[in-house]
Amino acid sequence: MVYRFWCGECGFKTPWLAESEGAQRQLDHYNKQHPGILAGGHVETNRRNPQGSRLGGLACLQAAAVLVLLLIIAAACQR
């Protein structure tokens, strides 16, 4: 899931990120722009693309499966 964190003090918002990275960027923003104020605001979930950057992981898994299949075929041809 990917998230966008909004500042409760100004119009700052993070890009769509993993939850931990977005939370860290929001905290960094508060420490720099609003020192002494506890981080607030709200978190938005990307409903149009809920997987976000995880699609790259899926492609990697598919590539690994193809490589394993090719190795099995190559091993079978050597016998």
Secondary structure by P-SEA (a helix, b strand, c coil): ccbbbbbcccccccccccaaaaaaaaaaaaaacccccccccccccccccccccaaaaaaaaaaaaaaaaaaaaaaaaac
